[in-house]
Amino acid sequence: MNTPTLNVRFFATAAGTEPVREWLKSLSATDRKTIGEDIKTVQLGWPIGMPLVRKLAKDLWEVRIHLDGRIARVIFTVLSSTMVLLHGFIKKSQATPNDDLATAKARMKQLRGER
């Protein structure tokens, strides 16, 4: 059995909520399973490139997930050997929306203790 290259954890806000976990709970069981399998592929095979993982910015990547008739993205960063899931959303346009990217970047800064 392969030991995972990365551990996986959810980003937690100062209030203790986990936005990606909350978002996942809002999806169907089928969608959650697909997303979980893709995240596990990244976890076991890191580093991985396209088509599954695309680099967005310094220390920021997205898992590109194909759901039934929709596309989901989970934006993450890697801290030492942990994949931290920062933000998840259903994609509605070609480009990653600036709001979603800004949310992920703000959470990454928070995670790294930057101001």
Sequence and secondary structure as in RCSB ss.txt:
>XXXX:A:sequence
MNTPTLNVRFFATAAGTEPVREWLKSLSATDRKTIGEDIKTVQLGWPIGMPLVRKLAKDLWEVRIHLDGRIARVI
FTVLSSTMVLLHGFIKKSQATPNDDLATAKARMKQLRGER
>XXXX:A:secstr
    SSEEEE   TTS  HHHHHHHTS HHHHHHHHHHHHHHHHH S  TTTEEEEETTEEEEEEEETTEEEEEE
EEEETTEEEEEEEEEE SSS  HHHHHHHHHHHHHHTT  
